[in-house]
Amino acid sequence: MAEITKKQILDKEDNPQALEDLYRSDPVKFKVSLLSAAAQNPASKLFEFWRVRIEYEDPALPFSVVPIAAVMLIAAFFGLLVRIPETFLTETWYYPRFGPFFTLLSVATYFLYKNPNYKLSIGVAIFSILTSIYLILLPDWQSFNKPDWHSDSVTMALIHLPFTTLILLGICFVQRSWQDTKQRIAFVKFCGELLMLSTLILISGGVLTGLTVGFFELMNMDIVDWYMSNIGVIGIVSTPLVATYLYDSVLRRKMQIAVLLAKVFSPLFFIFVLTYIIMMMIHGNSPFVNREFLVGCNGLLILILSLIVFSIATRSRDSKIIITDYMNVLLVGATLLINTLALSAIIFRLVEYGLTPNRF
């Protein structure tokens, strides 16, 4: 590739298209030569425009960058909160109760450190204490005398607790801007990107774990139990916090992997939902009598709702209608059909079996 010289730029001063072509051919060399040409001809408005363009830097963001040291301290604190009590408590009792809770609470602490709010910090502390007391008093979800028995009520409580903590995380994320629609949408996008980044970190951590354990086994050293009980547990608990730091402080909230994947998979999920409905009618599967089938329908609704939300998260009112929008409308229509069926099944089961939890 021919080197871009100052003379070439000076000769093309009156040809904006030619300057654009030079820039696209080699931006780095173009920048050096352009700055030299602009210094030689300061009266040129076009050269001044190009100088401002290539020297432009993003203005300081309205939010601060959290130091990596603070992130490490938060990760260590909540990692030890999860790890230390396990030394004198059973794993099956402690981890399902406090593992997800402390994991999400560490992310909420990150945003409180970044944007200090005294009243909100007090509220989070009170919520944490009350929730911890509730979890301690919650009955065992598994019987030691009957290993195959599980309490459905306690299991449902443990399943819904992370969603309650997620609401607290959302409040810490938006804080005083909770009435701002853009901030609420930003939190939804954050949840999607947090899931994507956490998945990538966990995959990378799995590869690192495999290599570490494998190389130590070559020296006849079995470190699996020690590694998973210490490094593994703390690493898993710290994953969402590290993912939050990467998305918020390193990438400056500019990543859109979840949005992109949602747009890609929306047509595929529409085909899947349509096939699902047809096969359900052919084979006679009914959520009215099959509890597992009803649970599957509810899970499918949550997944499709997430896809639709992430697909439209970056859309504005002035955006042009594209094929993805039509696909989302079809997906919503198919989802409403399943939702109507599931809601009818829920009402039927409440009328038929009563308000008490049933397992039929």
C-alpha positions in Angstrom: 0.0 0.0 0.0 1.4 3.4 -1.0 2.3 5.7 1.8 0.0 8.7 2.4 2.0 11.9 2.2 1.3 15.4 3.2 1.5 16.5 -0.4 -1.3 14.1 -1.4 -3.6 15.6 1.2 -2.7 19.1 0.2 -3.4 18.3 -3.4 -6.9 17.0 -2.5 -7.9 19.8 -0.2 -10.8 20.7 -2.5 -11.9 17.1 -2.9 -13.7 15.8 0.3 -14.4 12.4 -1.3 -10.8 11.8 -2.2 -9.8 12.7 1.4 -12.3 10.2 2.7 -10.9 7.5 0.5 -7.4 8.3 1.7 -8.6 8.1 5.3 -10.3 4.7 4.8 -7.2 3.3 3.0 -4.9 3.8 6.0 -6.3 5.8 9.0 -3.1 5.8 11.0 -0.8 7.2 8.3 -3.6 9.6 7.2 -3.8 11.1 10.7 -0.1 11.8 10.8 0.0 13.4 7.4 -3.3 15.3 7.9 -2.0 16.9 11.1 1.1 18.1 9.3 -1.0 19.5 6.4 -3.4 21.2 8.8 -0.4 22.9 10.7 0.9 24.1 7.3 -2.5 25.4 6.2 -4.4 26.6 9.3 -6.9 28.7 7.3 -8.4 25.6 5.6 -11.8 24.8 7.1 -11.7 21.3 5.7 -8.4 20.5 7.2 -9.6 22.0 10.5 -12.7 19.7 10.3 -10.6 16.6 9.8 -8.2 17.6 12.6 -11.1 17.9 15.0 -12.5 14.6 13.7 -9.4 12.5 14.1 -8.4 14.1 17.5 -11.9 13.8 18.9 -12.1 11.8 22.1 -15.3 10.7 23.9 -16.2 13.2 26.6 -15.9 12.1 30.2 -18.8 9.8 31.1 -21.3 11.0 33.7 -20.5 8.0 35.8 -17.2 7.2 37.5 -15.0 4.1 36.9 -14.8 1.8 39.9 -11.2 0.9 40.7 -10.2 -2.7 40.2 -9.0 -2.9 43.8 -12.5 -2.0 45.1 -13.9 -4.8 42.9 -11.4 -7.3 44.3 -12.3 -6.3 47.9 -16.0 -6.7 47.3 -15.4 -10.0 45.5 -13.2 -11.3 48.4 -15.7 -10.1 51.1 -18.8 -11.8 49.5 -16.7 -14.8 48.4 -15.6 -15.4 52.1 -19.2 -14.9 53.2 -20.2 -17.8 51.0 -17.2 -19.9 51.8 -16.4 -19.6 55.5 -19.9 -20.6 56.9 -19.8 -23.7 54.7 -17.0 -25.1 56.9 -19.4 -25.7 59.8 -22.7 -25.9 57.8 -23.9 -28.5 55.2 -23.5 -27.6 51.6 -27.1 -28.6 50.7 -28.5 -26.3 53.4 -26.2 -23.2 53.0 -25.4 -22.8 49.3 -29.0 -22.9 47.9 -30.0 -20.3 50.4 -27.1 -17.8 50.6 -25.2 -18.5 47.3 -27.5 -16.6 44.9 -28.4 -14.0 47.5 -24.8 -13.0 48.2 -23.9 -13.2 44.5 -26.5 -10.6 43.5 -25.8 -8.5 46.6 -22.2 -8.1 45.6 -23.3 -6.5 42.3 -25.7 -4.2 44.2 -22.7 -3.2 46.5 -20.7 -2.4 43.4 -23.3 0.2 42.3 -23.6 1.6 45.8 -19.8 2.0 45.9 -19.9 3.7 42.5 -22.8 6.0 43.3 -22.9 6.4 47.1 -26.4 6.8 48.6 -26.7 6.8 52.3 -30.4 6.1 52.6 -30.3 3.4 50.0 -27.3 1.8 51.7 -29.2 1.7 55.0 -32.1 0.1 53.1 -29.9 -2.5 51.5 -28.4 -3.3 54.9 -31.8 -3.8 56.5 -33.0 -5.9 53.5 -29.9 -8.1 53.8 -30.4 -8.6 57.6 -34.1 -9.4 57.3 -33.5 -11.7 54.3 -30.7 -13.5 56.1 -32.9 -14.1 59.1 -35.7 -15.4 56.9 -33.3 -17.8 55.1 -32.0 -19.1 58.5 -35.5 -19.7 59.8 -36.7 -21.3 56.5 -37.2 -25.1 57.0 -34.9 -27.6 55.3 -35.9 -28.2 51.7 -34.4 -31.7 51.8 -34.9 -34.4 54.4 -31.9 -36.3 55.7 -34.0 -39.4 56.5 -35.6 -39.3 53.0 -33.0 -38.2 50.4 -35.5 -38.4 47.6 -38.0 -36.0 49.4 -37.9 -32.3 48.7 -40.1 -29.5 50.1 -41.8 -27.9 47.1 -42.8 -24.8 49.1 -39.2 -24.2 50.3 -37.9 -24.9 46.8 -40.3 -22.3 45.4 -39.2 -19.8 48.0 -35.5 -20.3 47.1 -36.3 -20.0 43.4 -38.1 -16.7 43.8 -35.6 -15.1 46.3 -33.0 -14.2 43.5 -35.8 -12.3 41.6 -36.5 -10.3 44.8 -32.8 -9.5 45.1 -32.7 -8.6 41.4 -35.3 -5.9 42.1 -33.0 -4.6 44.8 -30.2 -4.6 42.3 -32.3 -2.7 39.9 -33.0 0.0 42.5 -29.2 0.3 43.2 -28.6 0.5 39.4 -31.1 3.4 38.7 -31.2 5.0 42.1 -32.7 8.5 41.8 -33.4 8.0 38.1 -36.0 5.2 38.7 -38.6 7.2 36.9 -36.4 7.7 33.8 -37.5 5.2 31.1 -34.0 5.2 29.6 -32.5 4.1 32.9 -34.9 1.3 33.3 -34.2 0.1 29.8 -30.5 0.4 30.5 -31.0 -1.9 33.5 -32.7 -4.5 31.3 -29.9 -4.3 28.8 -27.4 -4.6 31.7 -29.1 -7.9 32.8 -28.8 -9.3 29.4 -25.1 -8.4 28.9 -24.4 -9.5 32.5 -25.7 -13.0 31.6 -23.6 -13.1 28.4 -20.4 -11.9 30.1 -20.9 -14.2 33.1 -21.4 -17.2 30.7 -18.1 -16.4 28.9 -16.3 -15.9 32.2 -17.6 -19.2 33.6 -16.5 -21.0 30.4 -13.1 -19.5 30.6 -12.9 -20.4 34.3 -13.9 -24.0 33.5 -11.1 -24.2 31.0 -8.6 -22.8 33.6 -9.9 -25.2 36.2 -9.5 -28.2 33.8 -5.9 -27.2 33.0 -5.0 -26.5 36.6 -6.4 -29.8 37.9 -4.9 -31.7 34.9 -1.4 -30.4 35.4 -1.4 -31.1 39.1 -2.6 -34.6 38.4 0.5 -35.1 36.3 2.4 -34.6 39.5 0.2 -37.1 41.3 -1.5 -34.4 43.3 -5.3 -34.5 43.6 -6.5 -31.0 44.3 -10.0 -31.3 42.8 -11.9 -31.2 46.2 -9.7 -28.4 47.6 -9.8 -26.3 44.4 -13.6 -26.5 43.9 -14.3 -25.9 47.6 -12.2 -22.8 47.7 -11.2 -21.3 44.4 -14.1 -22.6 42.5 -16.8 -21.4 44.9 -15.3 -17.9 45.3 -14.8 -17.7 41.5 -18.5 -18.6 40.8 -19.8 -16.2 43.3 -17.5 -13.4 42.0 -18.4 -14.0 38.3 -21.4 -11.6 38.1 -19.4 -8.9 39.9 -16.4 -9.2 37.5 -18.8 -9.3 34.6 -20.4 -6.1 35.9 -17.0 -4.4 36.2 -16.1 -5.3 32.6 -19.4 -4.1 31.2 -19.7 -0.9 33.3 -16.1 0.3 33.8 -14.1 -1.3 31.0 -16.6 -1.5 28.1 -18.5 1.6 29.3 -21.8 -0.1 28.7 -21.3 -0.2 25.0 -21.5 -4.0 24.5 -24.7 -5.3 22.8 -24.2 -9.0 22.6 -27.5 -9.9 24.2 -29.4 -7.6 21.8 -27.6 -9.0 18.8 -28.3 -12.6 19.9 -31.9 -11.8 20.6 -32.4 -10.4 17.0 -30.7 -13.5 15.6 -32.7 -16.1 17.6 -36.1 -14.4 17.4 -37.0 -16.0 14.0 -35.7 -19.3 15.2 -37.7 -19.2 18.3 -40.8 -18.3 16.3 -40.4 -21.4 14.2 -39.8 -23.4 17.4 -42.9 -22.0 19.1 -45.1 -22.6 16.0 -43.8 -26.2 15.8 -44.4 -26.6 19.5 -48.0 -25.6 19.3 -48.7 -27.8 16.3 -47.0 -30.9 17.9 -48.9 -30.2 21.2 -52.2 -30.3 19.3 -51.2 -33.5 17.4 -50.0 -35.4 20.4 -52.7 -34.2 22.8 -50.3 -32.9 25.5 -52.3 -30.7 27.8 -51.1 -28.4 30.6 -54.5 -28.9 32.2 -53.5 -32.3 33.5 -49.7 -32.4 33.1 -48.0 -30.2 35.7 -44.5 -30.5 34.2 -45.9 -29.5 30.9 -47.4 -26.4 32.5 -44.1 -25.5 34.1 -42.4 -25.9 30.8 -44.9 -23.5 29.2 -44.2 -20.9 31.9 -40.4 -21.2 31.3 -40.9 -20.8 27.6 -42.9 -17.7 28.1 -40.1 -16.1 30.3 -37.5 -17.0 27.7 -39.5 -15.5 24.8 -40.3 -12.4 26.7 -36.6 -11.9 27.3 -35.9 -12.3 23.6 -38.5 -9.7 22.7 -37.4 -7.2 25.3 -33.7 -7.4 24.2 -34.7 -7.2 20.6 -36.5 -3.9 21.1 -34.2 -2.5 23.8 -32.1 -0.5 21.4 -35.0 0.6 19.2 -36.4 4.2 19.3 -39.7 5.6 18.3 -38.1 7.1 15.1 -36.5 3.8 14.0 -37.5 2.3 10.7 -39.6 -0.8 10.7 -37.5 -3.8 9.7 -38.1 -7.5 9.2 -37.1 -8.2 12.9 -40.1 -6.1 14.0 -42.5 -8.2 12.0 -40.9 -11.3 13.4 -41.3 -10.0 17.0 -45.0 -9.3 16.3 -45.5 -12.9 15.1 -43.6 -14.2 18.1 -45.7 -12.1 20.5 -48.8 -13.5 18.8 -47.7 -17.1 19.2 -46.6 -16.4 22.8 -50.0 -14.8 23.7 -51.6 -18.0 22.4 -49.4 -20.1 24.7 -49.9 -17.6 27.6 -53.7 -17.9 27.2 -53.5 -21.7 27.3 -51.2 -21.6 30.4 -53.4 -19.1 32.2 -56.5 -21.2 31.5 -54.6 -24.3 32.8 -53.6 -22.4 36.0 -57.2 -21.3 36.7 -58.4 -24.8 36.0 -56.0 -26.4 38.4 -56.8 -23.8 41.1 -60.5 -24.6 40.8 -60.0 -28.4 40.5 -57.3 -28.9 43.2 -57.7 -25.8 45.4 -55.3 -23.1 46.5 -52.9 -25.4 48.3 -49.7 -26.4 46.4 -50.4 -29.4 44.3 -48.0 -31.8 42.6 -50.5 -33.5 40.2 
